[in-house]
Amino acid sequence: MTRADAGLRIGVAELRRRPGNRMHVEREVPMGDVGVSTAATPPGAEATIDAVLESQSTGVTVVGTVTVPWVGPCRRCLEPTGGDLVAEFSEVFSDRPDGADLLAFDGDAVDLTQSVRDAVVLGLPLAPLCREDCPGPEPEAFPVAREGDGSEPPVDPRWAALDELRFDPGTSDG
């Protein structure tokens, strides 16, 4: 069991004694390697978990947020960017899980590890942006040719070679 798993395994035996009991949980746990596309949690990042657990007649509901830093290259200028992700999660743990929507108890505890990781993965930006008005790469260093401005982009030599190999039925020798 990793340190993150231990921090996200919460004992609920006392909570379950009476339906309607509530418990507020705040934890800081190491996030580990979580990423999607080019955005990821930095190595050694700590996640802050803030959740409320409530006892029900046949289980426990959990509603909370996870806050974790993320980093990645900007999709326009490729400069490093990042921020803090705040993602919500909610789960229902049941004595009788009968489908994909209900989770089973781990003895007298609930394990939020997978729920928190899923919330982080789904919340990370797929194409990070350093700022809304990012102009992209430096225009002088990376010129862009536009149609009709007099500058044509160079022709890929592979296309030129392909044009020479094309068969023209009007010039066939027969």
GULONU-12947 format. One line per 5 residues: number of its first residue (from 1); their letters; for each residue z negated, y, x negated of C-alpha. Coordinates in nm, 2 decimals. Layout:
N
NUM) a) Z:Y:X; ...;
END
This chain:
174
1) mtrad) 0.00:0.00:0.00; 0.10:0.34:-0.15; -0.12:0.65:-0.13; 0.11:0.79:0.14; 0.08:0.48:0.35;
6) aglri) -0.30:0.49:0.32; -0.31:0.85:0.43; -0.10:0.79:0.73; -0.29:0.48:0.85; -0.55:0.62:1.10;
11) gvael) -0.83:0.42:1.25; -0.85:0.44:1.63; -1.12:0.19:1.72; -1.37:0.46:1.82; -1.10:0.67:1.99;
16) rrrpg) -1.00:0.38:2.22; -1.35:0.33:2.37; -1.26:0.56:2.66; -0.92:0.67:2.79; -0.87:1.04:2.75;
21) nrmhv) -1.06:1.07:2.42; -0.87:1.29:2.17; -0.88:1.31:1.80; -0.73:1.59:1.58; -0.60:1.47:1.24;
26) erevp) -0.49:1.69:0.95; -0.38:1.52:0.62; -0.20:1.60:0.31; -0.01:1.30:0.17; 0.26:1.25:-0.10;
31) mgdvg) 0.60:1.24:0.06; 0.79:1.02:-0.19; 1.17:1.02:-0.21; 1.31:1.13:0.12; 1.66:1.28:0.14;
36) vstaa) 1.98:1.31:0.34; 2.32:1.43:0.22; 2.23:1.68:-0.05; 1.89:1.80:0.08; 1.57:1.61:-0.03;
41) tppga) 1.20:1.65:-0.07; 1.13:1.74:-0.44; 0.96:1.48:-0.66; 0.58:1.48:-0.61; 0.60:1.69:-0.28;
46) eatid) 0.30:1.69:-0.06; 0.35:1.67:0.32; 0.10:1.82:0.56; 0.05:1.62:0.88; -0.11:1.78:1.18;
51) avles) -0.14:1.55:1.48; -0.34:1.49:1.80; -0.41:1.13:1.90; -0.51:1.06:2.26; -0.64:0.73:2.40;
56) qstgv) -0.46:0.59:2.71; -0.56:0.28:2.91; -0.32:0.06:2.72; -0.27:0.24:2.39; -0.27:0.57:2.20;
61) tvvgt) -0.02:0.86:2.21; 0.04:1.06:1.89; 0.20:1.41:1.89; 0.22:1.61:1.57; 0.41:1.80:1.31;
66) vtvpw) 0.49:1.73:0.95; 0.55:2.02:0.71; 0.71:1.95:0.37; 0.92:2.14:0.11; 1.28:2.06:0.06;
71) vgpcr) 1.55:2.15:-0.20; 1.92:2.12:-0.23; 2.24:2.30:-0.34; 2.38:2.57:-0.10; 2.70:2.44:0.06;
76) rclep) 2.89:2.76:-0.02; 2.78:2.89:-0.36; 2.62:2.56:-0.49; 2.31:2.75:-0.61; 1.98:2.58:-0.57;
81) tggdl) 1.81:2.65:-0.24; 1.52:2.52:-0.04; 1.24:2.59:0.21; 0.97:2.44:0.42; 1.07:2.19:0.69;
86) vaefs) 0.85:2.17:1.00; 0.94:1.86:1.20; 0.78:1.73:1.52; 0.71:1.37:1.60; 0.56:1.17:1.88;
91) evfsd) 0.49:0.81:1.92; 0.32:0.57:2.17; 0.12:0.28:2.03; 0.05:0.00:2.28; -0.14:-0.32:2.32;
96) rpdga) 0.17:-0.47:2.47; 0.48:-0.32:2.31; 0.77:-0.43:2.52; 1.06:-0.24:2.37; 1.18:0.00:2.10;
101) dllaf) 0.99:0.29:2.25; 0.64:0.15:2.20; 0.49:0.06:1.87; 0.22:-0.20:1.80; -0.12:-0.13:1.66;
106) dgdav) -0.20:-0.23:1.30; -0.54:-0.39:1.37; -0.76:-0.11:1.48; -0.53:0.15:1.33; -0.20:0.33:1.39;
111) dltqs) 0.04:0.37:1.10; 0.24:0.69:1.11; 0.43:0.63:0.79; 0.77:0.54:0.95; 0.74:0.81:1.22;
116) vrdav) 0.67:1.08:0.97; 0.96:0.97:0.74; 1.20:0.95:1.03; 1.10:1.31:1.14; 1.16:1.44:0.79;
121) vlglp) 1.50:1.27:0.75; 1.62:1.39:1.09; 1.49:1.75:1.01; 1.65:1.79:0.67; 1.96:2.01:0.67;
126) laplc) 2.28:1.82:0.62; 2.46:2.11:0.46; 2.20:2.35:0.32; 2.27:2.72:0.31; 2.09:2.97:0.08;
131) redcp) 2.13:3.25:0.33; 2.33:3.31:0.65; 2.56:3.56:0.48; 2.62:3.37:0.16; 2.97:3.47:0.04;
136) gpepe) 3.03:3.14:-0.15; 3.13:3.12:-0.52; 3.21:3.43:-0.72; 3.56:3.53:-0.62; 3.67:3.63:-0.97;
141) afpva) 3.56:3.30:-1.12; 3.70:3.09:-0.83; 4.01:3.26:-0.69; 4.14:3.14:-0.36; 4.51:3.15:-0.27;
146) regdg) 4.59:3.25:0.09; 4.91:3.19:0.27; 5.13:3.50:0.28; 4.95:3.69:0.00; 5.23:3.63:-0.25;
151) seppv) 5.04:3.38:-0.46; 5.12:3.02:-0.39; 4.89:2.74:-0.51; 5.03:2.51:-0.77; 5.22:2.21:-0.64;
156) dprwa) 5.04:1.88:-0.71; 5.28:1.69:-0.95; 5.22:1.37:-0.75; 5.39:1.53:-0.44; 5.69:1.64:-0.65;
161) aldel) 5.73:1.29:-0.79; 5.71:1.15:-0.44; 5.98:1.39:-0.32; 6.22:1.25:-0.59; 6.16:0.89:-0.47;
166) rfdpg) 6.23:0.95:-0.11; 6.54:0.78:0.03; 6.80:1.00:0.19; 7.02:0.80:0.42; 7.31:1.05:0.40;
171) tsdg) 7.35:0.98:0.02; 7.34:0.61:0.03; 7.61:0.42:-0.16; 7.63:0.17:0.10;
END
